[in-house]
Every structure is written in structure tokens, then in C-alpha cells.
Amino acid sequence: MPDETQTAPSRPVIFICYAHKDNDDAEVRKRCLDLLLMHLAPLQFDHDVLIWCDRALQIGDEWNPEILANLQSAKVAIALLSPAFFASSYIRTKEVPMILEQQDKGQTTLLPIMLSPCLVAESQFRYVDRNGEEKKRSLNDFQASNDMKRPLKGLPEHEQDAILLRVAQRVRGIITGKKSEVPIGGELQNNTPDNLPRSTTDFFVGRAEALSDIHKRLQAGQRLAICAVSGMGGIGKTELALRYALQYWKTGRDRGAICWLNARKGVDIEIVRFTRVCLDLTPPEFPDSESLVGWCWRQFPADESLIVFDDVQDYQEIAAFLPPDESRFKVLITTRSQIDQAGVARLSIETLNPLAAYQLLYQTVNDDRRLLEGQTIAEKLCEWLGYLPLGIQLVAKFLKLEPDLSLAELWAELEAEVLKHDGLSAIELVFELSWEKLSEAERQLAMLLGTFAAAPMQWSWVEGAIEFCRVKAPEQRGWERLKFWKARSQVPQQWCLLLEPKEIDLGRRRLIELSLLQRVGERQHQVHPLLREFFAQKMTREERKQIQSAVAQVTIGIAKQIPQSPTLEIISSVTAAIPHLQAVAEDLKKLKSREECGIAEDEDLIWVFVGISRFYEGQGLYADAEPWFDAGLTVARSLLGEQHPDVATSLNNLAELYRSQGRYEEAEPLYIQALELSRTLLGEQHPAVATSLNNLAGLYRSQGRYEEAEPLYIQALELSRTLLGEQHPAVATSLNNLALLYESQGRYEEAEPLYIQALELSRTLLGEQHPAVATSLNNLAGLYRSQGRYEEAEPLYIQALELSRTLLGEQHPAVAGSLNNLAGLYESQGRYEEAEPLYIQAFQIDQQALGQEHPDFAIDLSNLAGLYTTLERYAEAEPLYLQAIAIFYDRLGEAHPYTQQTWQGFINFLVQVLQKGRASELSNDPMTRSLLQQLQSASE
């Protein structure tokens, strides 16, 4: 029992019982106590509870009475079970018996967490029950948050977080008496998460042996590529992979996930999307797409997962994004190419055998009379089509739509097509046959659909492109439109779709009936890559220009919806459109002059590049964003010339990307060039000039060049006010920027009114739910903290953190910034237990989002090192200081304030170590030892 003289805490206590060995790993993700504390930390914000472990002991405390006093007040006791836990004498004889005693009395709820396999059932603890009788009990009697088969250590990160989140939710329920209704993200339960596309084949025949072969090879650990003989298309590679996933995998037991990746869309985007949508996780930001994809693979379940890379054009394009070579990942690739790569086995599939080909034709047509009467011709037809599934399906659909057409008549039509189109393949002749059955309007619709990417398209985008054509057309009504179609050959320069909504819908149905268009979801359709190529060949030069212009206008509209800092909701809403934006961008890259482009407005030319880049940049895919920013700059220069405002905009965009990565030396000349160009072309009095001034000033502030930054910020603010008025978001941004500069210089009285004005303006113009509001809240709170106004700062910091998490996701650098700020406030108040888990969480986010060479990551290191110095945990502080100093020197230079502040903090740290006589705890780092000797000599 605790010492009676020891004062028990007045608040309910969440007591953590653990072995120190389970929290001494150098890698943060393996420190089980630290991970648990991060998940429990929000409880302290929302409820008056104390989360206690023996780390809270201060020098001079009597540790045994302190531990027992807190344990006596424990409403919840969390036990981290491991071999080290059961080997601890103090845990066995003191802590667990007292927990069991209080559990028996109904005072404490015990929540075990399995860290690693250990003798749970075999370990008995003696305690005194409520009747005063001695009992023996095993912790195996209590329901753990996870079972022995899935111990916390060794699980993917998201599954670790799911388990700890469940514990935190259970604790909240015990404290509040309310059951949590919040679902636990990442828990897979008994369902297999998948993103399998919809099959567009009604009947699947002749591939049983191939399916069995695929299964055997994958289970044997091979990475398998399904290739077509001679690289032909339409043989059914994709359908074979899809049927395998459905028949052999999805119906199996203990499956992890099925991830279907369309290689034509960019597999990195697809992997990130799967992680978001199917695993219900928010990926962090990373300096490059390979690191981000690597993080995503680590989050996959421990059970076997099937990963399909469909329609791979070049193996090297996917090589960097393959999952780790682990037994839990089964990799299947479909490709027209004959991949010759070590570690990848090949399965070359043939065309259907004659019997299977006839069976496919028979089942699809579903007309015994016609097929029995014309069986010889049917067999001949299958042979002529090369036994290709796609060709047979198209012919079968054609026959089904023409019930009075005999096979002999169809064969005669095909022979006529052969004479008209000498040199075409059989499948192309089938395309021609279907094409000739289309009306003029249906052909125009087919060409429009084929101009979109070979990816699912929303039907609303198609309608938008048609509307654009209609608006551009001459004012015609009724029969005049029919005359227009008849006279099309005489007026190709005025080509456009003049379809009524009903006619559009009928055209869509007709194309689906002929298998020229596939329905892949509700109001979602897709054109087969081979048909897309066929439709492209049917367009005249003028038609191509008009159609591409219409599709471009639709995608430009989507691109303009993507802001500089897109929220998770926006990213999710535009993901499906990205392949189509890329298709338009690729078409623009091929143009050699402005006259070839049908986009009317100059400023619209670069929008697709900006939209794609913002989409990637907003997810931390900087390596993917950069080539599109580069391409936008190249297209602007090529089509518009060097002296054009869009060139200045493109320079600014690329420079902003460099600045966000800490590549300051590369960013500066681009910013300067953009500013000079804007001034020359637009004059001093233009919003674009204000933007350039702000951006360049921001770069200077990041580098500590405050004297150069200030006049630019002031000039940008005045310009924005003059040109845009006081009520404009750009003015709020300028106010915030200038206030930040003043705060960095210690000019608090000048900063505060600017911060307040910026916050009020952002709320009025953008609403409460906007990232700019979170930024303003953070900035104002930071100023209050600098002035020691802690009570005013805390609610602003908490509000900013919650807003950033909601809008941007848990793993966004802005969230890390908010965590750092709140932790700094707690540290300033001496609330060290609350500060540490927040610092660690910020450290982890920035490490993954920005990489270990970014200045913001160095700030995290410095913050955590400062806290450990205060807590006299010198061995933990030293490596953090050294790493932070190295990053600041390398990225910002010796003269930067961050470098100087961190260096001075390290010197103060060493002085404290010497004063406490604990230099022996530090490493043998040469710089540390040299400085210690110098400081020792100076003191003597």
C-alpha cells in the first residue's frame, strides 16, 4: 500500500505499467511507451485527467511512494506486456498485485496490450481480494487490445496505430462513461479491402489452366508478368488478371488486400489513393514519391496482399514503386511488352483455342438458331479474328444488335470491308464495321470520348465538352442542325457537336451496345485503349483541334478548382480527373505554335500543368510535381514567347516548389526573374507583382535576411490594398507575412495588430473551415507565447491544431507545426509531460513528410533536444543537437538565426552537463569532446 503521508493526485489517473527495456530503442516507432503516450495525449486536452508513468518522477522524489500513490488513484491501468514486463521484479511484486487488488474492488480497469510474445497465461500474480483472501490470477483473464498472434511489435505502422487508438478510445469511454462511436481507421476486420475495376466481359472462357498456373506461381513466391504473344492487344490480359483476383484471391481466407494499379495513370498516384480510400489512412508528405510509396507499402496488412500492375508500357516506369520483396506481397503484372527482368517470371498467354472462341461467341450472341445454321461460318469467323477475345466480343455484340442478320451476311460485309481497307488487321476491320453502323452524331461522340485518357471518365465531363462545342457553334435550331450535319464536309472549320441531351444519351447507349464504350460505374465510362487509337485516326486535323479544345476546357475547369494547398477533400474529388489532365497536357506539349492550339485564352494554357503540379505537391509528391511545373514553363515559353505574364507565373510556381523543399539557392533566381518580368510586362501596379514581392520576401525571411525581406513585404501589402481593396485574401496573406517578419525580429507590438487583422479578414472572407484560418490562429498564438501570454495562446493553438488535422490530415507538415507550437507552450509553462509526446509526434510527421535534410525537421530536433536538456536527459539530447546543427549549417549557412540559436543552445547544454558532472553520459563525438574540453579549460 502507498505511504500514508504521500498525497494522492486529485485527478483521475491513467497509470501505465511497463518495462523500461520496451522503450529504449533508437528508432522512435519502436518505443512503445512513446507511441502510447501520443495516442493518449488528446485526453489531457479534453478531460481533467493525469496520464502517469514513472518518467514523471523528478530528481529527489521518493520513487516508490510516488508510484504507489498514483497507482492508488488510477481509474485505468494500462499494462504493456512483454518478456521484459514479466521479468521485472517490481512489476511482479508491487505494481500488478496492486492493480489486481483495485480491479477486484472495482476501482481500476486493467487494459493489457500485447507488445511481443510472452508467457501471459503461465505467469501468476498473488494479490488480496476484496474479502481479504489471497488469490492468484493470470493477466490472460483480461481481454487484451490485441491477441498473441498479432503483437504490437512487428505490425505495420497503421495497424499499431489502430490498436493504440482502440485503447485510447476505451480509456476515454471509461473516463467519460460514454462509449466511443469513432471508427478506428486502418482496421481491416474480416473484409478484404480492394479497388478492383468492374469487369466489362459478360462471359469468361478458356482460361482455367492459365488461372491455375498464375496461382501456383504466385504462391511459389514468383513475381509474375502476364504477356501476350507478339505483344498483341485485345487478347484478354487485363480480364485474366481481374478474374484471378476475383476467383482465387477475394474468396480466399486470411487475405490482406487487393490493390489494382493502372500503370497508364501513374502507379504512385494509384498506390496513394488506395492507401487513402481502401485502407482509410492519410499518407504523410514526403520529399519524393518513392519515399511516400514506400510508406504506403509499410501500412499494408501483415496477411498476403495481391498487387496488380495493369497495362505496363515500360517496366522501368514501375520498378521504383514495386512493393518490398516480402512474402506478404504477391505481384502480378499485365503488359504488351515482353519483360525480361531478373526476379520477374513471364506467362505468355495465347489466343483462345478454337473451342473456347466458339463458346464465347455462342454464349454472347445467345441465339441457337443462327449459330447452328451458320456453325461453319462461325468457326471460320473465330479463326479469321485470330481467336482474340476482344474481336469475338465485338462481333458477337454486333450480331446481337442485328437479330435478322445471318452469319453469312455478316461474313459478306466483312469481306467487303477487307476490299475497302486493304492492310488493316481483322480487329481493325471489326472496328470499321461497327463504325459504319454509327450515325454522324454518334461518330462525333465517339471521337470526343476517345480524346479523353484511357481511364474512367465522369459523364458530366463529356457533357461539359459537348456544351462547349454547342456554345461555339453557329446559332442553329431544329432542321437547320440536320442541314449542318449534311453540309459538314463543306464547313469543317465550324465542326461541333450539336446534340440534344436525349440524343447524347441515345448515342452513349448505342456505343455501349456495340462495345465501343464501356460502363465502369455510375455515370462513369471508359474507352478501350485500342479503340481510343482507332477513334483518333478518324479525326480530321480541324476536328482534332476542335475536340481537343473542348476536352481541354473541361480539364482546365477542373484544374482551376485545385488550390495552392489542397485539402484532403479536394484531393479526393479530383484524383480521377488527373489522367485526363495529363492527357491534355501531353497534347499541349506536342504543339509547335500558338496557332495550332484551340484554347482561346492565353492564361488557360498553363492551368492543366498548374493543377497537376498542385495535386502532387499537396500530397508531398514533390518529385512528381516538379516535371509538370517544368513542362508548364516550357509550354508557356514555346507557345507564348519569353515575354509573357504566364512565363512569370510559371517561374514563380517552380520557385515556390523549390522553396517548400528548402532548395533556396535554386528558388531565388527564379523569383527574381519572375518579379522583373511581371514588372516589365504588367507595370508596377499589378497583383502579380505583389505576389512576386511576397514570394521573394518569404524566401529572404526563410534565410534570415530580414532587412531585405521587410521593404518587399511592405510594398506587397500596399500594392494589394491599392489594387484589391482591404477585403481580399491576398491582403490577409500580406498582413500575416509582415507580422511574421516583425515577430522574428522581436517587434511584437507591431506584429500583433497585423495578426489580428489577418485572422479576422481570413474568417470573414474564407470562413472558419479554411487552412488560412489555422495559419492565422497559429501565428497569433505564437506571438502571445513570445510575450508570455500563455492563457491567451493555448486555446488558439488547440483550435489551430484541430482545424489543420480536419482539413489537411494527421500527417501534414502544418499539423507538425501546430504540434510543435503547442508543445513549446507547454514547455514554457513547465508542463513537460504534455509537451514531449507532441514534440515526438511533430518530429515523426516532418521526418516522413519533409525528409531528414529539411530545415523544419532540424527545428523539430532542436525543440526536442531543448526539452531533454531541461529534463536532464542528456544522452538523448546530444545527438539531436548535433543533427540539427549539421542540417542548419548545410541548408541555411552559419549566419542564419536558426543556426546561431541552435549552436548557442548546444553550448548551453554542454555547460549544464559539466555543471552537473555528467559529461560521461555523452558520446565520443569529436565535436562534443572538443567543446567540452574547451569549456572545462575556460571554467578553470
Helices and strands as residue ranges (DSSP letters): E 13-17, G 20-23, G 28-30, H 32-46, E 50-52, G 54-56, H 63-72, E 74-81, H 83-87, H 89-90, I 91-95, H 96-104, E 109-114, E 124-128, E 134-138, G 139-141, H 157-176, H 208-219, E 223-228, G 229-231, H 237-244, I 245-249, E 255-262, H 267-277, H 289-298, E 304-312, H 315-319, E 329-335, E 344-349, H 354-365, H 368-373, H 375-384, H 389-401, H 407-420, H 426-436, H 440-451, E 457-458, H 459-472, H 479-486, G 488-490, G 492-494, H 501-513, E 518-521, E 524-526, H 529-537, H 541-559, H 568-574, G 575-577, H 578-590, G 594-596, G 602-604, H 607-617, H 622-640, H 645-660, H 664-682, H 687-702, H 706-724, H 729-744, H 748-766, H 771-786, H 790-808, H 813-828, H 832-849, H 855-870, H 874-891, H 897-916, G 919-921, H 926-939
